[in-house]
Amino acid sequence: MFINQMTPLEEALKGGVFPTLETFDAPYNTKKQKSGVVRIVFPEFTCVCPKTGYPDFATIVLCYLPDTLCIELKSWKLYLNAFRMVGTFHETVTAHIFSTVTDLLKPKWALVVGDFLPRGNVDTTVVFETETERPRGADLLMRTVDPHCKALS
């Protein structure tokens, strides 16, 4: 379907397809407290299956406890929208987003969820989390990460 129009992730990374993610200084001191978790939900993520060219739809959830930087939301939206015609597997794109965020922000804690809608009767949810301890309040935000696959609920 879209296979002739897609760009493989590796080529997209080399070709400068993705806009720069912008940051700003965290507006509160997380060194004194273990709270202040930020949750950003992007319910209209799309990329393309590298094997078939069919579109994949997902919700991308980013939760993080800033150290010194926060992600600027408009640049985050533009960055995620740039995946629209990029061919990549669910696991690969979720890992890439997690690495990009953690390398850029160097947060005290972070979690990225790629919750992909079922296609061909297959539901995929991919989760990456830093090894650091979950901060206070994180579990409250994560309860709202409701996978499409009701067997996990």
N, C-alpha and C positions, 0 to 999 in steps of 0.2 A: 504494500500500500504506500508507505512513505519511505521505503528502504532506499530509493534512489535519491531522496532529499535529505536523509539523515547524515550527520557527521559523527563518526565514532568519538568517544570521550577523549581518547589519546590525541586525536587530531584537533579537537576543539580546544584542549589545553595548550597545545603548541601554537594554534592559530589565533589565540587571543579572543576567543568567542565570549569569555566571561568578563563582565565588568568588575572593576575594583570594589572590594568590600570596604566600606568606610566605617570608622569607629569614632567614638567620643569618650571623654573621660567619665569614668563611673561617678555618678553624682552623690555617692555615699561611701563611707569608709567601711569596707567589708573586712578590714583587718581587725576591727574591734568587735565584730559580730559575725555569727555564722548564719546570717539570713540576708534577704535581699535578692532572692532567686528571681530570674527573669524567665518568662515562658513566652515563646513566639510560635504561633500556629499558622502554618501556610497550607490551607486546605485545597489549593488548586495547582499542585505541582504536576508537571508532565515531563516525561522524557519518552524515548522511543526504544522498543526492544531491538537489540542489535542483530537478532536472528531473523525476525519476521518483518520488522519495520512498523509494527502496529504500535499505537500509542499506549503508554502506561500512565495511569493516574494515581496520585498518592496525596496523602497529607504528610507534610514534613513538620515535625515538632522539634523545636530547639529549646532546651531548658539549660540555664547556666547561672552560676554564681560568679559575678565579675570579680576580677582582682583589681585591675586599674582601668580596663576598657570595657565599653559596651558596643554592641553592633548597631549601626545606624539603619533604621528600618527601610527606608526607600532603597538604599543600596542592596539590602538583603533581598527585597522583592525583585529588583532588577536582576540580581545574581541568580536567584532561583528560576526566574522566568527564562533565563538564557539556556536552560536545559531542554527547552521545548522540542527541539529537533536533534537532540544529542542522543546517539545510540549507546546505551549502557545497561548493565544488569542492575536489578534492585539493590543487591548487596554492594556492588561496586559504587554506585552513586551515593548511597547512604554513607559508606566508609569515606568517600571523597569529601562529602559535605562535613562530616565529623572532623576529619583531619584539617580541612581548611579553617573551620571555626576555631579549633583548639590551637592551631599554629598561629592564627592571627590574634586571638584574644588572650591566650594563655590564662584561661579562667581557673578559678579555684576548683570548680567542678563543672562538668557539662554532660549532657545527655542529648543524643540526636536519635529520633525515631523516624523511620521511613515506613509508613503504613500504606501499602499499595492495594488498590481495589482489586477484587478478584477478576482474573481474565482466564478463560478456559477452565473454570472451576478451581483455580489455584489462588489462594490468598497468601500474601507475603507481608510479614512485618519484620523489619530489621532494626535492631537497637544497638547503639554504641554508647558506652558510658566511660568516663574517666575512672581511674582506679581510686581517686580520692574519695573521702567520706562524703556521703550525701548531706547537704546542709539542711538545717531546720526549714520546714515549709515545702521542701521539694516533693515530698510524698503527696501533699495536698494538690499540687499542680499536676502530678503524674496520674492521679486517679481519673482525670478527665481525658487521658490518652486511652481511648476506647477502640481497640482494634476492630476492624471490620469482621474478623473471624470471631463469632460469638462463642466458640469453644474455649477461647482464652479469657473470656469475661468471668 
